[in-house]
Amino acid sequence: MITKCLFPAAGYGTRFLPATKAMPKEMLPILTKPLIQYGVEEANEAGCDVMAVITGRGKRAITDHFDISYELEHQIKGSSKESLLKDIRRLIDNCTFTYTRQNEMKGLGDAIYKGKVLVGESDPFAVILADDLCINPAGDGVLKQMVDLYNKYKCCIVAIMEVPKDQVYKYGVIAGREIEDGVFMVDDMVEKPDNDKAPSNLAIIGRYILTPDIFEVIKNTKPGKNGELQITDALLTQAKKGMVLGYRFKGKRFDCGSVDGFVEATNYFYDLEKKAEAKAAKK
Protein backbone atom coordinates (compact mmCIF):
# COMPACT_ATOMS: atom_id res chain seq x y z
CA MET A 1 0.00 0.00 0.00
CA ILE A 2 1.21 3.48 -0.86
CA THR A 3 -0.08 5.81 1.85
CA LYS A 4 2.55 8.58 1.83
CA CYS A 5 3.06 11.32 -0.73
CA LEU A 6 6.05 13.65 -0.78
CA PHE A 7 5.68 17.24 -2.00
CA PRO A 8 8.99 19.01 -2.79
CA ALA A 9 8.01 22.64 -2.28
CA ALA A 10 11.18 24.54 -1.42
CA GLY A 11 11.74 26.30 -4.77
CA TYR A 12 11.72 30.08 -5.09
CA GLY A 13 9.29 30.39 -8.01
CA THR A 14 11.39 33.10 -9.64
CA ARG A 15 9.39 32.98 -12.89
CA PHE A 16 6.47 34.49 -10.99
CA LEU A 17 8.28 37.37 -9.32
CA PRO A 18 7.25 39.69 -7.80
CA ALA A 19 4.13 37.64 -6.86
CA THR A 20 6.29 34.95 -5.27
CA LYS A 21 8.53 37.33 -3.33
CA ALA A 22 6.47 36.71 -0.19
CA MET A 23 4.07 33.96 -1.31
CA PRO A 24 5.08 30.36 -2.09
CA LYS A 25 4.57 29.47 -5.75
CA GLU A 26 2.71 26.37 -4.55
CA MET A 27 0.07 28.68 -3.07
CA LEU A 28 -0.67 30.44 -6.37
CA PRO A 29 -4.38 29.85 -7.00
CA ILE A 30 -6.03 28.26 -9.98
CA LEU A 31 -9.41 29.93 -9.55
CA THR A 32 -9.98 29.72 -5.77
CA LYS A 33 -7.73 26.78 -4.91
CA PRO A 34 -3.93 26.84 -4.50
CA LEU A 35 -1.81 24.55 -6.66
CA ILE A 36 -0.65 22.40 -3.76
CA GLN A 37 -4.22 21.67 -2.70
CA TYR A 38 -4.94 20.20 -6.13
CA GLY A 39 -1.91 17.95 -5.61
CA VAL A 40 -2.99 16.88 -2.13
CA GLU A 41 -6.48 16.06 -3.41
CA GLU A 42 -4.95 13.93 -6.17
CA ALA A 43 -2.77 12.10 -3.64
CA ASN A 44 -5.71 11.52 -1.30
CA GLU A 45 -7.80 10.12 -4.16
CA ALA A 46 -4.92 7.69 -4.82
CA GLY A 47 -5.08 6.38 -1.25
CA CYS A 48 -2.45 8.55 0.46
CA ASP A 49 -3.29 9.99 3.86
CA VAL A 50 0.18 11.18 4.92
CA MET A 51 1.32 14.31 3.08
CA ALA A 52 5.03 15.02 3.58
CA VAL A 53 6.06 18.51 2.47
CA ILE A 54 9.63 19.71 1.85
CA THR A 55 9.53 23.43 2.49
CA GLY A 56 12.01 26.28 2.76
CA ARG A 57 12.24 29.81 4.03
CA GLY A 58 9.12 31.87 3.35
CA LYS A 59 6.86 28.84 2.93
CA ARG A 60 4.85 29.12 6.15
CA ALA A 61 1.64 29.82 4.20
CA ILE A 62 1.61 26.16 3.09
CA THR A 63 1.62 24.98 6.70
CA ASP A 64 -1.10 27.47 7.65
CA HIS A 65 -3.28 26.47 4.69
CA PHE A 66 -3.50 22.85 5.84
CA ASP A 67 -4.49 23.84 9.38
CA ILE A 68 -7.63 25.13 11.06
CA SER A 69 -8.15 28.89 11.01
CA TYR A 70 -10.32 29.38 14.09
CA GLU A 71 -10.88 33.12 13.68
CA LEU A 72 -11.85 32.87 10.00
CA GLU A 73 -14.11 29.87 10.55
CA HIS A 74 -15.82 31.60 13.46
CA GLN A 75 -16.49 34.67 11.33
CA ILE A 76 -18.13 32.76 8.46
CA LYS A 77 -19.88 30.08 10.54
CA GLY A 78 -23.51 29.74 9.48
CA SER A 79 -23.05 31.90 6.37
CA SER A 80 -23.12 30.88 2.72
CA LYS A 81 -19.33 31.19 2.61
CA GLU A 82 -18.85 28.34 5.09
CA SER A 83 -19.30 25.80 2.28
CA LEU A 84 -16.25 27.22 0.48
CA LEU A 85 -14.03 25.54 3.09
CA LYS A 86 -15.61 22.12 2.60
CA ASP A 87 -12.81 20.66 0.46
CA ILE A 88 -9.91 21.88 2.59
CA ARG A 89 -11.66 20.79 5.80
CA ARG A 90 -12.04 17.29 4.37
CA LEU A 91 -8.29 17.13 3.66
CA ILE A 92 -7.42 18.43 7.13
CA ASP A 93 -9.70 15.82 8.72
CA ASN A 94 -8.55 12.91 6.54
CA CYS A 95 -4.82 13.53 6.21
CA THR A 96 -1.74 13.99 8.36
CA PHE A 97 0.64 16.75 7.24
CA THR A 98 4.34 16.64 8.10
CA TYR A 99 7.08 19.10 7.17
CA THR A 100 10.82 19.49 6.95
CA ARG A 101 13.06 22.05 5.27
CA GLN A 102 15.49 21.94 2.38
CA ASN A 103 17.92 24.69 3.38
CA GLU A 104 19.70 24.88 0.03
CA MET A 105 18.42 24.32 -3.50
CA LYS A 106 20.47 21.29 -4.56
CA GLY A 107 18.05 19.64 -6.95
CA LEU A 108 15.01 17.39 -6.85
CA GLY A 109 17.07 14.38 -5.82
CA ASP A 110 18.28 16.23 -2.75
CA ALA A 111 14.75 17.39 -1.90
CA ILE A 112 13.47 13.80 -2.08
CA TYR A 113 16.39 12.60 0.05
CA LYS A 114 15.46 15.21 2.67
CA GLY A 115 12.01 13.62 2.75
CA LYS A 116 13.40 10.33 4.07
CA VAL A 117 12.80 11.49 7.63
CA LEU A 118 9.11 12.01 6.79
CA VAL A 119 8.23 9.01 4.63
CA GLY A 120 10.55 6.48 6.28
CA GLU A 121 12.98 3.99 4.79
CA SER A 122 10.86 0.86 4.48
CA ASP A 123 7.81 1.71 2.36
CA PRO A 124 7.20 2.87 -1.22
CA PHE A 125 5.91 6.41 -1.57
CA ALA A 126 4.59 8.84 -4.15
CA VAL A 127 6.01 12.21 -5.19
CA ILE A 128 3.98 15.10 -6.61
CA LEU A 129 5.40 18.35 -7.93
CA ALA A 130 2.56 20.78 -7.28
CA ASP A 131 3.34 23.09 -10.18
CA ASP A 132 2.63 20.21 -12.56
CA LEU A 133 -1.16 20.36 -12.36
CA CYS A 134 -2.83 17.21 -13.70
CA ILE A 135 -6.47 16.42 -14.32
CA ASN A 136 -8.36 13.52 -15.85
CA PRO A 137 -12.05 14.43 -16.08
CA ALA A 138 -12.85 11.09 -17.73
CA GLY A 139 -11.59 8.86 -14.91
CA ASP A 140 -9.00 8.28 -12.19
CA GLY A 141 -6.43 10.94 -11.40
CA VAL A 142 -2.86 10.47 -12.64
CA LEU A 143 -1.44 9.32 -9.30
CA LYS A 144 -4.29 6.83 -8.81
CA GLN A 145 -3.47 5.37 -12.24
CA MET A 146 0.17 5.04 -11.19
CA VAL A 147 -0.68 3.41 -7.85
CA ASP A 148 -2.76 0.82 -9.69
CA LEU A 149 0.23 0.16 -11.97
CA TYR A 150 2.55 -0.11 -8.97
CA ASN A 151 0.28 -2.73 -7.43
CA LYS A 152 0.91 -4.82 -10.54
CA TYR A 153 4.67 -4.32 -11.02
CA LYS A 154 6.00 -3.26 -7.56
CA CYS A 155 8.73 -0.97 -8.92
CA CYS A 156 9.59 2.70 -9.43
CA ILE A 157 7.33 4.49 -11.90
CA VAL A 158 7.65 7.90 -13.57
CA ALA A 159 4.80 9.65 -15.35
CA ILE A 160 5.66 10.53 -18.94
CA MET A 161 4.08 12.42 -21.82
CA GLU A 162 5.03 13.13 -25.41
CA VAL A 163 6.37 16.64 -26.00
CA PRO A 164 7.51 18.40 -29.18
CA LYS A 165 11.10 17.55 -30.08
CA ASP A 166 12.15 21.19 -29.69
CA GLN A 167 10.92 21.17 -26.06
CA VAL A 168 12.78 18.12 -24.70
CA TYR A 169 15.58 20.28 -23.26
CA LYS A 170 13.16 21.36 -20.50
CA TYR A 171 12.59 17.84 -19.14
CA GLY A 172 14.05 14.59 -18.02
CA VAL A 173 13.62 12.26 -21.00
CA ILE A 174 13.38 8.47 -21.14
CA ALA A 175 14.05 5.79 -23.72
CA GLY A 176 12.59 2.30 -23.43
CA ARG A 177 10.44 -0.41 -24.90
CA GLU A 178 6.68 -0.51 -24.56
CA ILE A 179 5.66 -3.61 -22.61
CA GLU A 180 1.96 -2.84 -22.60
CA ASP A 181 -0.19 0.01 -23.80
CA GLY A 182 1.33 3.21 -22.41
CA VAL A 183 3.83 1.39 -20.14
CA PHE A 184 7.54 1.52 -20.99
CA MET A 185 10.44 -0.42 -19.52
CA VAL A 186 13.05 2.33 -19.08
CA ASP A 187 16.48 1.69 -20.64
CA ASP A 188 17.84 5.24 -20.50
CA MET A 189 17.05 8.55 -18.81
CA VAL A 190 18.66 11.92 -19.50
CA GLU A 191 18.09 15.16 -17.59
CA LYS A 192 17.37 18.14 -19.87
CA PRO A 193 19.25 16.88 -22.94
CA ASP A 194 20.05 18.99 -25.97
CA ASN A 195 17.26 18.61 -28.52
CA ASP A 196 19.49 16.71 -30.95
CA LYS A 197 20.75 14.33 -28.24
CA ALA A 198 17.48 13.34 -26.58
CA PRO A 199 16.81 9.59 -26.62
CA SER A 200 13.11 10.20 -27.36
CA ASN A 201 10.38 12.79 -26.92
CA LEU A 202 8.92 11.01 -23.87
CA ALA A 203 9.31 13.55 -21.09
CA ILE A 204 9.05 12.94 -17.35
CA ILE A 205 6.53 15.14 -15.53
CA GLY A 206 6.06 15.72 -11.82
CA ARG A 207 4.55 12.42 -10.70
CA TYR A 208 6.66 9.56 -9.32
CA ILE A 209 6.27 6.38 -7.34
CA LEU A 210 9.54 5.43 -5.65
CA THR A 211 10.65 2.36 -3.74
CA PRO A 212 12.55 2.94 -0.46
CA ASP A 213 15.89 1.78 -1.86
CA ILE A 214 15.94 5.04 -3.85
CA PHE A 215 17.40 6.78 -0.78
CA GLU A 216 20.58 4.70 -0.84
CA VAL A 217 20.86 5.27 -4.59
CA ILE A 218 20.47 9.04 -4.19
CA LYS A 219 23.06 9.01 -1.41
CA ASN A 220 25.59 7.49 -3.83
CA THR A 221 24.64 9.63 -6.84
CA LYS A 222 27.00 12.43 -7.87
CA PRO A 223 25.69 15.90 -8.76
CA GLY A 224 24.71 16.12 -12.42
CA LYS A 225 23.18 18.80 -14.63
CA ASN A 226 23.76 22.32 -13.21
CA GLY A 227 25.63 20.82 -10.26
CA GLU A 228 22.37 19.56 -8.76
CA LEU A 229 21.47 16.13 -7.45
CA GLN A 230 19.07 14.90 -10.12
CA ILE A 231 16.45 12.26 -9.40
CA THR A 232 16.73 11.28 -13.08
CA ASP A 233 20.35 10.16 -12.53
CA ALA A 234 19.37 8.14 -9.45
CA LEU A 235 16.50 6.48 -11.29
CA LEU A 236 18.77 5.56 -14.20
CA THR A 237 21.06 3.76 -11.75
CA GLN A 238 18.03 1.94 -10.41
CA ALA A 239 16.82 1.09 -13.91
CA LYS A 240 20.15 -0.57 -14.70
CA LYS A 241 19.98 -2.67 -11.53
CA GLY A 242 16.32 -3.56 -11.63
CA MET A 243 13.21 -2.10 -13.18
CA VAL A 244 11.86 1.41 -13.64
CA LEU A 245 8.71 2.02 -15.66
CA GLY A 246 7.56 5.05 -17.59
CA TYR A 247 3.79 5.48 -17.68
CA ARG A 248 2.09 7.55 -20.37
CA PHE A 249 -0.81 8.69 -18.25
CA LYS A 250 -4.39 9.40 -19.19
CA GLY A 251 -5.37 13.00 -18.65
CA LYS A 252 -4.03 16.49 -19.13
CA ARG A 253 -1.05 18.24 -17.56
CA PHE A 254 -0.43 21.96 -17.15
CA ASP A 255 3.02 23.39 -16.50
CA CYS A 256 1.98 25.88 -13.84
CA GLY A 257 5.63 26.66 -13.15
CA SER A 258 5.43 28.85 -16.26
CA VAL A 259 3.17 31.86 -16.77
CA ASP A 260 1.78 30.47 -20.03
CA GLY A 261 0.89 27.14 -18.43
CA PHE A 262 -0.60 28.87 -15.39
CA VAL A 263 -2.88 30.99 -17.58
CA GLU A 264 -3.82 27.96 -19.68
CA ALA A 265 -4.77 26.02 -16.53
CA THR A 266 -6.79 28.93 -15.18
CA ASN A 267 -8.79 29.21 -18.40
CA TYR A 268 -9.31 25.45 -18.59
CA PHE A 269 -10.59 25.13 -15.02
CA TYR A 270 -12.75 28.23 -15.42
CA ASP A 271 -14.41 26.69 -18.49
CA LEU A 272 -14.89 23.40 -16.61
CA GLU A 273 -16.56 25.19 -13.72
CA LYS A 274 -18.87 27.17 -15.97
CA LYS A 275 -19.91 24.01 -17.83
CA ALA A 276 -20.62 22.29 -14.50
CA GLU A 277 -22.71 25.25 -13.36
CA ALA A 278 -24.67 25.27 -16.62
CA LYS A 279 -25.31 21.53 -16.35
CA ALA A 280 -26.49 21.88 -12.75
CA ALA A 281 -28.82 24.73 -13.72
CA LYS A 282 -30.59 22.53 -16.29
CA LYS A 283 -31.49 19.90 -13.69
N, C-alpha and C positions, 0 to 999 in steps of 0.2 A: 504493500500500500504506500502510495506517495501522499503524505499529509502535510509536507512542509514546502513552502515556496519562498525563494530568496529574491529580494528586490534590490539590485544595486542602484543606489540613488544618491551617490555622492558627487556627481558631476556638476559643473558650474553652469551649464546651459548658456554659454556665451553667445550662441546664435540668436538668443532672445533678449539680449541686453538692449535697453536698461530694465526691461520688465523683470528679469531674473536677478537683478542686483540684490534685492532683499527677499525675493520669493523663489522657492525651489521650482525648477522647471517641471518637476513631477506634479506640482500643484497647479499648473496652468490648466484652465478649465476648457473642456469641450462641451459647449452649452453650459450647463450648471454643475457639471461633475468634473473633478480634477482627474488628470490622466492616471494617477496612481490608483484611484478608486476603481477605474475600469479594469486595471490589471488585477486588483485584489478580488473583484467580482468574478473575473475569469478563473482565477486560481481556486476560489471557493466552489465554483460550479464544477471544477475538475476533481474536487474531493479534498482540497487542502484546507486545513483549519489553523495552521500555524504560519503566520506571515512574518518572515525575517527580513528586516530592512537594513541595508548598509547605507548609513547617512554620512554627512560631513558637517562642517561649520555652516551655519545659516539654514539648516534644514529642520528646525524645530516645528515648523508649520505642519510637516508630515505627521509627527508624533501627536500634535494637538488635534489634527483632523480625525484620527482614529481613536478618539477619546471622547468622553461625555463633556458637553459644555453646559454646565448646570444653569448658568445665568441666562444664556440664550434660550435653552429649552423651557425655562420658567417663563420667559417673556412671551413665547409663542404658544404655550400650552393652551389647548382648547380652541385655537384659531385655525383658519384654513391652511396656514403655513406649516402647521405641525407635520402634515403628511409629507412635506418636502424632505424631511429627515428620515423617512421610512427606510430607505435603502442603506444609508450609512449606519443607522441603529442596528439593522439586521447583521451587518458585518461586525460591528462592535460586540454584539451579543454572541455571535457564532464563532468568532475567531480570536486567537491569541496573537498579539503583536509584540515582537521583540526587536531590539535595535542594537547596533554597534556602529562605530565610526571607522571610516577609511580616512586616515589623516593626510595622506598624500595620494594624488592621482597617478597610480602606477599601472593602470590598465584593468580591463575586465577580469582577467585571470586573478589579479591581486585582490580585487573586490570580492570575488567569489571565495577566494581563500580566507579572507577576513570573516566570511560568513560561517566558517566551520564551527565557531563557538556557538552559533545560533541553531544550526541545523544538525549538528552532531556528526560523528564519523562512522556511523554504522548503517545509515539508511539512505536510499536514493531520495533525491529532492528535485524540485522544479526550479527554474530561474525565469523570471519575466523582467524584461526591460520596459519600463512603463512608457517610454516615449515611442515605442513601437505599439501602436494601438491596433488591435485586431478585432474583427467582428465576423460572425458567420450567421446571418439572419436565417439561413435555411436549415440550421442544425446545431450540433454541439460546437462549443467554443474551441479555439485552436489548442489550448492546453489540455482540454478534455480529450480531444482526438489523440494527442500525444500520449497521455496517460493510458488510454486504451491500447495503443501500440506498444507501450512499455510492458504492459501486462502480458503481452504475447511474446516479446523478444528479450525482456529483462536486460537492456543495455542502454548506453547513452544515446540520446536522440537530439538532433538539432532540427529546428523548423527551417525549411528552405522555400524559396520562390524563384521563379525565372525573372531575370531583370535584363534590360537592354545591354548589349555587349559593351557599349560605351559608358555604362554605369557600374561595372563590376569593381572598379577601383575603390568604391565606397564601402565594400562589404568583405566579409570572409566568404570564400568561394570553395565549393566542394567539387570533387570528381568522384564518380562511382558507377556501379552497375545497378540497374533497377531490378529488385528481386520480387517486387509485387507492385501493383499500381500505385504510383506516387511514393514508393519506399525505396531508398537507395542505400546500398552497402557502400560506405565511404572508403575510398582508396587514397584520396589526397585532399588536403585542405590548405588554403593559402589565405593569409590575412591581407586584404586590400592590395591585390596584385595589379600590376600594370595591365591595361586593357588587352594588350597583345600577348600577355603571358598567363592569362587566367586559364585554369584547366577546364572551365565550363562557364555557363551563365547562371548556374544555380547558386544563389546567394543565401547566406545564413541570416535570418532575422532574429529578433530578440525573444526567442522562446527556446528553452533547453530543458531536457531531463538528464540529470547527471547521477552516476553511481558514486558511492562514497570514496572509492579508490582514486577519484579525480584529485583529491587533496594532496595525496602523495605525489601524483604526477605533476601537479602545479608546482609543488615545492621543489621539484627537480628540473623544472623548465626554465631555461634562460630567457632573459628579456629579448623580445623580437622587434617587430615594426615599431618605429618611433621610441625605442628604448623601453617599451611597456611590456608587461607580462600578459601575453595574449592567450585567451582561453582557446583560440583556434589552434595554437601550437601544442597546447596540452592535449587537446582532443585528437590531434593527429598522432601523437605518441600513443594514445590509447587505442586508436584505430589500428595501428600497426601491431599492437599486442593482442587485441581482441576484436571487438566489434563496435562500431559507431554507425548509427543510421541517420540518414537525412530524410526528412518527411516533408513532401510537398503538400502542404495543408490545404484544407478547404476553407474558403473564406476570403476576406479582404484585409489588407494591412496598410496602415497609414504611417508614414515616417513623420511623427509629430516632433521629432528633434529638429526639423527644418520648418521654416515659416510656410513654405508652399504646402508641405504635407499637413501642417496644423490647420491651415485654412481649408484645405480639401476635406479633412476630417470634420471640421466644424460644419461645412456646408452639407456633407453627407448625412451627419447625424441630425441636422436641422430638418432636412427633407424627410428622413425617416420618422421623426417625431410628428411632423405635420401630416404625413400620410396616416400615421396611427391615430391622430386626433380626428381626421376626416372619417376614417373607418369606424371609430367609436361613435361619432355623431350620427352615422347612418343607422345604427342599431336602435 
